[in-house]
């Protein structure tokens, strides 16, 4: 379906349904944008984690037994 056809179909809907279509569309755009931002941030942090020894200094303790203090 072409964009112009889609717009014509939306214009034929009652007002409440048109508003719902707009709300759902905006929600999906925001969700996609947030996902993209989170992925970019994770990629930057991953590079930092791989190159900055201060961030990985304690990883040699990962396999030691951990006992919770009570």
C-alpha positions, 0 to 999 in steps of 0.5 A, a space after each residue: 500500500 502506498 503512503 497516499 492510499 494509507 492516508 486516504 484510508 485513515 482519513 475515512 476513519 471516525 475521529 476516535 480511530 484516527 486519533 488511536 492510529 496516531 497515538 499507536 504510530 507515535 508510540 511505535 516511533 518512540 519505542 524504536 527511537 529508544 531502542 536505537 539510543 540504547 543500542 548506541 549507548 551499549 555499543 559505546 560502553 562495550 568499547 569502553 569496557 574492552 579498552 579501559 582496564 579500570 573497568 575490568 580490574 575486578 573481573 578476575 574475582 568473578 569466579 571466586 565464591 561469594 558469601 553474603 554477610 548477614 
